[in-house]
Amino acid sequence: MKPTTLSVSSILVVLLVCTGCRAVPTTTPQWDARFGDATRTAFAQQVRDPYAAGRHSTVDGMDGVSAAAVQQRYQKSFAEKPDAAPAFTIGLGSGR
């Protein structure tokens, strides 16, 4: 190839790329107008009762004595170590 042909073809390629880049920004304002809609929608769908903080109703559930007993049992379960399983039980079963 001649040096002049190479430079003319490279200039044409650069012009085509620049022309293609010119068309892209036209969609950006449409996307920017709806930016964050999916996040706001997902957040709104996760809120069960947005006015719950304004009402001073009682909470349905356990009484205080039962809840304290459950919490103590839960904390105690971490203090006791579980029994270790025998080492050679892997792969043994009922044969199904």
C-alpha positions as CSV (number, residue, x, y, z in Angstrom):
1,M,0.0,0.0,0.0
2,K,1.1,3.5,-0.6
3,P,1.6,5.8,2.4
4,T,-1.1,8.2,1.1
5,T,-3.7,5.4,0.8
6,L,-3.0,4.3,4.3
7,S,-3.4,7.8,5.7
8,V,-6.7,8.4,3.8
9,S,-8.2,5.1,4.9
10,S,-7.2,5.8,8.5
11,I,-8.8,9.2,8.4
12,L,-12.0,7.7,7.0
13,V,-12.1,5.2,9.8
14,V,-11.6,7.9,12.4
15,L,-14.4,9.9,10.9
16,L,-16.7,6.9,10.9
17,V,-16.0,6.2,14.5
18,C,-16.6,9.8,15.5
19,T,-19.9,9.8,13.6
20,G,-20.9,6.7,15.5
21,C,-20.1,8.3,18.8
22,R,-22.2,11.3,18.0
23,A,-25.4,9.2,18.0
24,V,-24.9,7.7,21.4
25,P,-25.6,10.7,23.7
26,T,-29.1,11.1,22.4
27,T,-30.4,8.3,24.6
28,T,-28.6,9.5,27.8
29,P,-31.3,12.1,28.8
30,Q,-34.0,9.4,28.6
31,W,-32.0,7.2,30.9
32,D,-31.1,10.0,33.3
33,A,-34.7,10.9,33.7
34,R,-35.5,7.5,35.2
35,F,-32.3,7.0,37.1
36,G,-32.9,5.4,40.4
37,D,-36.5,4.3,39.7
38,A,-35.8,0.6,40.2
39,T,-34.1,1.2,43.5
40,R,-36.9,3.4,44.8
41,T,-39.5,0.8,43.7
42,A,-37.6,-2.1,45.3
43,F,-37.3,-0.1,48.6
44,A,-41.0,0.8,48.5
45,Q,-42.0,-2.9,48.0
46,Q,-40.0,-3.9,51.0
47,V,-41.8,-1.6,53.4
48,R,-44.8,-3.5,54.9
49,D,-46.5,-0.7,56.8
50,P,-45.0,2.8,56.3
51,Y,-47.2,4.3,59.0
52,A,-46.5,1.8,61.7
53,A,-44.2,4.2,63.7
54,G,-47.1,6.6,64.1
55,R,-49.4,4.2,65.8
56,H,-48.8,3.1,69.3
57,S,-50.5,-0.3,69.3
58,T,-49.3,-3.3,71.2
59,V,-47.1,-5.9,69.6
60,D,-48.5,-9.3,69.0
61,G,-46.2,-12.1,70.2
62,M,-44.9,-13.7,73.4
63,D,-45.1,-12.5,76.9
64,G,-41.9,-11.2,78.5
65,V,-41.2,-14.4,80.6
66,S,-41.5,-16.7,77.6
67,A,-39.4,-14.4,75.5
68,A,-36.6,-14.2,78.1
69,A,-36.6,-18.0,78.4
70,V,-36.2,-18.4,74.7
71,Q,-33.4,-15.9,74.6
72,Q,-31.5,-17.6,77.4
73,R,-31.9,-21.0,75.7
74,Y,-30.6,-19.5,72.5
75,Q,-27.6,-18.0,74.2
76,K,-26.9,-21.2,76.0
77,S,-26.9,-23.2,72.8
78,F,-23.7,-21.3,71.7
79,A,-21.9,-22.1,75.0
80,E,-22.4,-25.8,74.8
81,K,-20.4,-27.7,72.2
82,P,-22.4,-30.1,70.1
83,D,-21.5,-33.8,70.2
84,A,-18.9,-34.6,67.5
85,A,-20.1,-37.0,64.8
86,P,-18.1,-40.2,64.3
87,A,-15.4,-39.7,61.6
88,F,-16.2,-42.8,59.5
89,T,-19.9,-42.3,58.9
90,I,-19.5,-40.4,55.6
91,G,-21.0,-42.4,52.8
92,L,-22.8,-44.9,55.0
93,G,-26.5,-45.0,54.8
94,S,-29.6,-47.1,54.2
95,G,-28.5,-48.0,50.6
96,R,-31.2,-46.2,48.8
